Amino acid sequence: MSHLHPHIPAGPFQPTWESLKQYQPPAWYMDGKFGIFSHWGAYCVPAFGNEWYPRQMYVQDTPEFKHHVETYGPHTEFGYKDFIPMFKAERYDPKAWAELFQRAGAKFVVPVAEHHDGFAMYDSALSEWTAAKMGPKRDTTGELAEATRALGMVFGVSSHRAEHWWFMNGGRQFPSDVQDPRYEGLYGPAQPQEETPTKAFLDDWLARTCELVDKYRPQLVWFDWWINEPFWEPYLLHFAAYYYNRGAEWGQEVAINYKTKAFAEGSAVYDIERGQLSGISPLFWQNDTSISKNSWGYIEGQDYKTATDIIGDLVDIVSKNGALLLNIGPKPDGTIPQPEVDILLEIGDWLKINGESVYNTRPWHTFGEGPTEIPEGGFSDTKREAFTAQDVRFSKGDALYATLLGWPEDGQVSIKSLRQNSGEKVGKVSLLGNAAPVQWRQEEGGLAVELPAARPCEHAWVLKVE
């Protein structure tokens, strides 16, 4: 057994990769496919740059540094801590959030419990610098957990605490409040990124992460990238065994998300930031991405994606055995920006008609066909070309679903993977959301389908093949 604290509860898992590889991803996750992520913290108050403002405002020669001095004055007089009283969340309504996420068709909800900035958005006994004790003076995470579960969705949390070791280190290079011992609890070690964290920092990370698990019983814990450094390994092993055994104790299926190679393959669920896979993965995975191209947290001047692009990516991800965790960035008052509400509702309207091709499905033997290449890996999701009428994605549920990612101008579709000698005998073809039968024939070149004149929805169109 690991010597770290808190002690691992008794259960099926030991803190070894061999033991953790027995892990199986939850059914709720593999069936749910679509979740909402939210980046909300004191960094949304300046609403400038992105959610890395707390770091960049202390890095000289950055636009954030310049903006900060011009807008708020020198860093000795106005530091990141001074945004916290301005972060009031006075209009935060977790029930309204949960209702919106449900209407969007989300099956799980994952707020950021703590970002790299070190300000906990939950009620932690291990820090004074929390939303429960200052700023909003509410346990925003606990309230959202309750509202989410009341509507039958799964609740998770993300922790970006690991990166806090170095996140505020710019403030050590010139006179700033980062150097004031009174604020050490917020600004943290602020050490060089190349330095290995102290045992005290790593132990504190473990204690806080286990506290999140015990206090909120999340069924998903999402980690950012820096945990892939070798010195984290004993802590990750310990945490995974702790959490998986807690899940077993609660009788709940739980999951951990990791990036790059932080966990051994199969011991947790692999996550790609702002990116996808070019083919089907034998192991269930996830793409986390934001509704905006330029920031995860609220800023002025967001560059939003379209609902069409997001739905296209969701369909592509599902065809390759993945799930989509889509991020929004609420405002300091706790409201969700209207363009984000509109996009979420548009996705929800699409899922109301076409959800059976997404939920409770598994990949078919091929993910799809068509000319559009999906670049593989992180930070590539705004690089793909627009999908065309030749791009089709498959998913298998009660029937085979062939989703058309574009609408052909002449209304004629030919699906090569379902040609006459493909070994698939087609008995019936219908178009979801369209009551009238469609004309189809299975030919040598493919399954030929004649689409109706009127489109049943606005984005991707699903043929149900039985």
Secondary structure, DSSP 8 states (H G I E B T S, - for coil): ----SS---SSS--SSHHHHTT----HHHHHH-EEEEE--SGGGTT--S-TTHHHHTTSTTSHHHHHHHHHH--TTTS-GGGGGGG---TT--HHHHHHHHHHTT-SEEEEEEE-TT--BSS--TT-S-BTTTSTT-S-HHHHHHHHHHHTT-EE-EEE-GGGGGTTTGGGGSSS-GGG-GGGHHHH-----TTS---HHHHHHHHHHHHHHHHHH--SEEEE-GGGGSGGGHHHHHHHHHHHHHHHHHHT---EEEE-TTSS-TTSSEEEEET-B-SS--SS-EEEEEESBSS-SS--SS--B--HHHHHHHHHHHHHTTEEEEEEE---TTS---HHHHHHHHHHHHHHHHHGGGTTT-B--SS-EESS----BBTT-TTSS----TT-EEEEESSSEEEEESS--TTSEEEEGGG-GGGS-----EEETT--S--EEEE-SS-EEEE--SS-SSSS-EEEEE-
